[in-house]
Amino acid sequence: MQKDEFIMPEELDGEKIRLVKRHRKYSGEMFELIERSRDFLREFLYWVDAVKSEKDVDDAMDMFVRQWEDKTAFDFVMLERTSGKVVGAGGVHEVNFKNGSANFGYLLDQGQTGKGYASELVRLVEECLFAKGFHRLAIEADVRNTASQRVAERAGYAYEGTLRDVVLAYDGYRSHKLYSKLQKK
């Protein structure tokens, strides 16, 4: 797979959500989402305390745009299909063109969980990447994050094992369950 030739669509449409490439125009809504869901997100996302203003989100959006241009990550905002409201964000990181692999990451507004939005993000991005020749996609979920584990399992990702003490969280080291899916040939 050739990195130079790869083009990730900037929008992907699903039944429940529309994925749009992250951009500063969504910074305000993303900051409001983080503020509303701060305690909920903080349990599994260890950057939350560093986000204190919309400018912090602007800086993150600029980073996501650079990563997209460098083809090292492809991150989207999740827009609820009918209202256009930002309900979350996610995409793939650690994109490796040599190995044809990438790792998923996603977050949802606390009030938008259980609606299938994360599952749809995984399905839409997975279909796109496998169609473009990627070989392996992975999802890491904190051992306490059963909702994220269910997203991986429902999407047909195979449990590979537990990565012990892989992330330093607010309360100490945390272990992650690793799931993966291989492209069917």
N, C-alpha and C positions, 0 to 999 in steps of 0.2 A: 504494500500500500504506500502510495506516494503522498507525503504531507503537502507538497507544493500544489498538487492537483486536487486535494480534498476541499470541498466546499460544504459547510454545514448550513442548512436552511436557517434563516433568521426567524422564521415563524413555522410552527407546527400546529395543526388544528386537530382537536379531539372532540369527543361527544360532550364532555363536561367542561373542558378547559381549552384555552388557546395559549400556547407557549410563544413568548416573544423574547428575542435577545435582550438581555439586561441593558439598561440605558439610564442615564441620569434623570430622564423625564419620569421615571418610576421611583425616584429616591424618596419623595415625600410619603407616598403610600407605603413603601417598604419600611420607612422609619416608624410610621404609625403602627404598622403590623408588629414590628419588633417591640414597640412600647406596650401595645395591648397584650402581647404574648410573652413578655420578657421572662417571667418566672418559668413558664412552660418551656420556652426555648432553651433557657439557661441550663436545664437539666442535662441536655445532650449536646449543646453547641457551646464551645468554650471561648468564643469570641464576643459573646453577647455583652459582657460588661464594658468592653472597649467602645461600644456604639452608644455615644452620649448625645449625638445631634444628627440632624439631616446631613451636615457636612461630612460626618463619618461615613454615612451611607453613600454620599457622592463619591468619596475617595474609593470606597469598595466598588462602586459601579465602574469607575475609571479602571480599576484593576481588572474587573471582569471583561471589560472591552479590550484591554491590552492582551489578556489571556486568549480571548477569542481570536484576535488578530494574529497572535503567535501560534495559535492552534494547539495550546496546551490545556485548555478547558473550554467548554461550551455551556454557558449558564443562561437560563431563561427566567423571566418572571412568569408565574402562572396566573392567567386572567380567567375568572369565572366566565363561562361561555355567554350566558345571557346578560349579565350585568356589566361585564368588563372590569369588575373589581379585582384588585390584586388579592389573591388568596394564599400565595406562597411563592417559592422560588426553588430552582434546582437545575440540575444538569449533570454533566460528566466532567471529572477532573482527572489529573494524572493521565492525560491522553498520551498514548504511546503508539506512534505509527509503525515503528519497526515490528512490534509485537501484535499490533492490531487490538489493543486493549484500552480500557478506560474504567474509571470507578464512579459510581453514582453518588450524589449528595442531594439532599432536598430538605426543605423546611416548609411548614404550614402555619398559618394563623391558627391559634388554639381553637377558635370557634369554627374552623373549617376542616377539622379532622374527621375521619370516618366517612367521608363522602366519595372516596375513590380517587381523589386528585393526585396523590403521590403515585398510586398504581398507574394512572393514565399517563403521567409524566414518564415513568419508566417505560411503559409500552411504546409511547410515541418516539422517544429518543432511541430506544433499543431497535425498533423497526428501521429507523433511518440509518443507524450505524451499521447494523448487520447487512442492510441492503447495499451499503457502500464498502463492504468488505471487512469490517471489523470481525475479529475472531472471538474475543472474550470480554465480557462485561461483568463487573463486580459491584456488590453492595456490601458495605460494612455497617453493622448496626450494634450500638452499645448493647451489652448483655441485658441491661434493664429496659431497653426500648423495644418492647414486644410489638408495638404497632409497626415499627420499621421492619422488624423481622417478618411480620405477616405480609408486608408489601413484597418482600423478596420471595417468600414462599408461594404466595398467590401468583406471582409472575413466573413461577417455574424455575427459580434460581436454586441451585443445589448448595446445601450447607457443606462447607469445606472444613470448618473447624473454628476454634476460638483463638484469637490473637490476644495473648495475655498481656495485661498492663501496657497496652499499645498507645494510649493517649493520657496525657496529664490533664485532668479535669480540675474544676474548682475544689473538689473534695478529695483529691488524690488520683492515683492512676486508675484507669478504667480499661476493661477488656472489651473487645468487639467480636461479634460473630461475623464470619466471612461467608458470603454466598457468591456464587458465580453462575453464569450461563455461557455456554459455547454456541457459536453459530452452527446451525444444522446444515450439513452439506449434502 
